[in-house]
Structure formats: C-alpha cells, structure tokens
Amino acid sequence: ALVAEGLPAECPGTTGSETFLGEPATVVQQQCGGSIIIGRSLTHAGRGYYFTILFPADDAAVEATLEGLIGSIRFIDD
C-alpha cells in the first residue's frame, strides 16, 4: 500500500497479486515517461523484500531478460 500511495499522480499504477519466490506478493505496475516499472513486495522468514525492474515500454526483449533475472532469485535459509 505504501508503494502504491507513493506513485506520482502523473504516472498512476495498478496493483495485483501473484506468487513470487514461493510467497504471496503484491505487484505494482506503472507506465511513466516511456518506461514500465514493475515492483513486487513480499515477506519471507519475517523480512520484507521489494524487487523492482524498469524497462522501455516498447522493448519486450529487455522485459523478458529482466524478468528472467528476477525469476532466478532464490532465498537461502540457514
């Protein structure tokens, strides 16, 4: 909610839910100045995490690469 409330008025965002890294996550997406910003917030083992990617709105290859990088993140629990 804090992330969504902090979005600039000229670049409103949408929020949704998904499973990310095996945890329920809130997703905030906005388009601003020719770029798309996607942020995912979640908690794991009592800690909060926020992952953000930004890419040109017209570049599906960059989006796929960044989503692949985000998808490669794993939590290592001790």
N, C-alpha and C positions, 0 to 999 in steps of 0.2 A: 504494500500500500504506500509506503514512503517513497519508493522509486516512482510509482505511477503519479503520485501527487507532485513530485519534483520535476515532471516533464514540462518543458516550455510550452506556453499556450499556442505558439505558432507551429508547434510540432506535436500534436496530440498523439497519444499512444493507445494501443489496445492491450488488454491483459487476458491471459488464459492460463490453463493448467496443463501439465504434462508430467510424465515420469522422466527424470533426468538423473543419471548415475544411480539408478535404482531407488531414488527418493521422489516423493511428490514435490513438484516445483511449480512456482509461479513464473510465467513468461510475460515479459513486457516487450512489445514491438512498436517501433515508431519509424516514420519516414520523415527525414528532415534534410533540407539542402542537398537533395540528390543522393542521399545515403540512407540506408536502412540500419537501424540499431536494434539488436535483439539481446535482451538481458534475461537471465534465468537465475532465480533465487531459490535456495533450498537450505535445509538443515541436515546435518549428518553428525552423529555422535555428539550432539549437544552444541555444535558450532554452526554458525550461519555462513553461507557462501553466496557470492554473486558473480556470475560469469557473463561477460558482455562481448559481443562481436559487433563490428561496424564494417559495412562494405558498400560499394557503389550500388545503387538500386538497379542498375541495368547490367550487372555483371554476375551472372549465375555461376560462372566458374569460380570466382573468388568466394562467393557464398558457399558453394559446395566444399571448397578447400577449408574454409574456416569452420564449417560445421563438422567436417572430418576431424579437425584438430580438437575441437571441443568434445567430440564424441570419443576421443582417445584418452580423455582424463579418467583416472581411476582413483578411488580412495584406498589407502593402505592403512588398515587398522592394526595397531600394535597389540 
